[in-house]
């Protein structure tokens, strides 16, 4: 008698799983190239030593390939779970129907990642299934849904007919838009989606090259075999954030120091201001000391950066900041301090986890940005949106906001990208993307500088942007 309740369709899938369980390792070996491609991207999304739950784990090979510190697999086939336990005794496997609330309740959470690989096609009620996952989630948990493109169904059926793919029962036909719609209905928020793999076979190494460099290109990705959706629980998105640190890096900005303090709104009860000075020649640090003494009611701290560049200044201050939320305010004040409350509300409400200022939505003040810079920024925003699978309308706005706890996680994984960015913008953007943080663009009214001169070299920094595109392609896209 089946342990699974539900439709005749689901009963047929259960019977099929039991029937083919013994031969599953052989079929998986035959499709080893495809599974290797699949796992390569999953390892990019899921770092080693995480707490991972896989729902529909089969014989457990994918879960084992992720090298979790704590790995739990659920499958409704006792035969498959038996094989998984033999192959991977260091992992935990549970026999149960993932649509049964008792099965989910029996698994001790929370988890860092919940992996639903192809299982979504076997469920009777996808929305209800997703709704049951919320108790296993924290704010940082990411649920990853992987499924085959429905456009490939004729090809997959042909592969079964010629004996190159294990026969499979009928599955739910779900597009990427369908998956996102189900997530929304179940109070999950898609962080990013990706399409990969045009060649499920090696073809003497050509398949790897096509999948890595071609399948992710605009136009080609529409025809990709594999779709991935990374989402977060909206029920766990909010946190009790009580304090903020505003980091103001300044080099030769003496005339903007006091206006920064005067114009900064009291958007929360506890605001720490850290001025960090970068080897100025106009008396900027002395002005900081004067302003600190003139405003004893403000929590103002002064620092001198040990190295060079904005990244060194920002991260030196971040390392000692005490606020729950970290904010960057460039001392040129072209991002008006009066707009910081919007950033605070966006992150406090849980609508975003990485709030990126965008100067390119509202009309610009005269002389705020040159025409060619504007065109270049627009082009790069499209490129980075494609590279990161999240919408970015501006990558070089100085104001970026995130939780301090997420910064610590980003810092811990910084070795993946290395020390490559003198400004820090891309350290934060790429690091947030690697953490699968929900990015939100915050339109701001960009103002012309009132004091001093810009420290941006337009040609040199344009070349740097091109380098960042190439860098991101190999580190984030061409996996």
C-alpha positions, 0 to 999 in steps of 0.5 A, a space after each residue: 500500500 502506498 504511503 502517499 495520498 493524493 491524486 492518481 497522478 501522484 500515485 503513478 509517480 510514486 509507483 514509478 519511483 519505486 519501480 526504477 529505484 534500483 536502476 536510478 544510480 545507473 541512469 544517473 551515471 548515464 546522464 552524469 554530464 547533465 548532472 555535473 552541469 546542474 550541480 556546478 551552478 547549484 554549488 555557486 548558489 549554495 556554499 559548502 558547509 551550509 544547512 541544506 534541505 532537499 525536497 525530492 532528494 532521490 538517491 541523495 547524490 545532488 545533496 551530497 555534491 553540495 557538501 553541507 554541514 547539515 544535509 537533510 533529504 526528503 523523498 516519498 519513495 522508501 526504496 530511493 531513501 534506502 539507496 540514499 542512506 547507503 550511498 551517503 551515510 553522513 547525511 539524513 534522509 526522511 521518508 515522507 510526502 512533502 505535501 503532508 504537513 506532518 512530514 515538513 513538521 518532522 524536519 527540524 529547521 531552520 535551514 540556510 537553503 531549501 532545494 526543490 529540484 524537479 519535485 515541483 513538477 510532481 506535486 498536486 498543489 504547488 502553492 500549498 506546498 510552498 506555503 508549508 515551507 515558511 516555518 523552516 525559513 529565517 530571513 536569510 534562508 533561500 529556497 531554490 527551485 530547479 525545473 526543466 523548461 517545458 519547451 524541451 518536453 519533445 526532446 526529453 521524450 525522444 531521449 527516453 524513447 532511444 534509451 538515453 534518459 530514464 522514462 519519466 511520468 507526466 509532470 506539471 507543465 510550468 514556465 518560469 513565469 508560472 513558478 514566480 506566480 506560485 511563489 508570489 501566491 505563497 508569500 515567497 519573493 523571487 530574488 533572481 531567476 536564471 536559465 542555463 544549459 543548452 547542451 545536456 551532453 558533453 560532445 567531447 567537451 563542446 557542451 561545457 563551452 556552450 553551456 558556460 559561455 553561450 547558454 547564458 547569453 540574451 536570446 539563447 537563454 530563452 531556449 535553455 533546458 534548465 531554469 532556476 528560481 531563488 526566492 525568500 520567505 516574505 513571512 520571515 523578511 522583516 527584522 526588528 532593526 533599531 539603529 543605523 550607522 551612516 559612513 561618510 568617506 571624505 577626501 578634500 571635502 571640508 566645506 561639506 562636513 557640517 552640512 552633512 550633519 545639519 541635513 541628516 534627518 533623524 530617521 531612527 532613534 539611534 544614528 551613529 555617524 562615522 566620518 572617515 577621512 582619506 589623506 585630505 589637503 584642505 583641512 577636512 579632518 580638522 573640520 571634522 573635529 570642529 563639527 564633532 565638538 559643535 554637535 555633542 548631541 550627535 553620536 559622531 566618530 572620526 577616523 583616518 583611513 589606513 590605506 587609499 581609495 573609497 573601498 578602504 575607507 568604507 570597509 574600515 568604518 564598517 568593521 567598527 560600526 555598531 548600527 544594525 544597518 550600514 549606510 554610505 553617504 558620499 561627502 560631496 552630498 550629490 545624494 541629498 542626505 534628506 533622502 536617507 529615510 527612504 533607504 531606511 524604510 525600504 530595508 526595515 520593512 523587508 522590501 529589500 536587503 541591499 538598497 542601491 541608490 539610482 541617480 538615473 530615474 529622475 531628471 538631473 540638475 544642471 552639471 550633475 552628470 555629463 551627457 556621455 557619462 549618462 549614456 555610459 551609465 545607462 549601458 552599464 546598468 543593462 549589462 549588470 542587470 543581465 549579469 546579476 539577474 536582478 535589476 540595476 539602473 545605476 551601479 556607481 551611485 555612492 549610497 548603498 545600504 545593507 544590514 551589518 549582519 549581511 556585511 559580515 557574511 559578505 566579508 567572510 566570503 570576500 575571497 571568492 572575488 578577491 581585492 579588485 575594486 578600489 571604490 567598493 561599489 562592486 565589492 558590495 554589489 557582487 558580494 550581495 549577489 553571491 549571497 542572493 540578497 534581494 536588491 532594490 533600486 532606490 531612485 534619488 534626485 541627484 544634485 550638483 556638487 556645492 563644494 569642491 571638485 569631482 574626484 572621478 576620472 571619467 576615462 579611467 573609471 569607464 575602463 574600470 567599469 568595462 573590467 568589472 563587466 568582464 570580471 563579473 562575467 567569469 565570476 558570476 555568470 560563466 559558471 
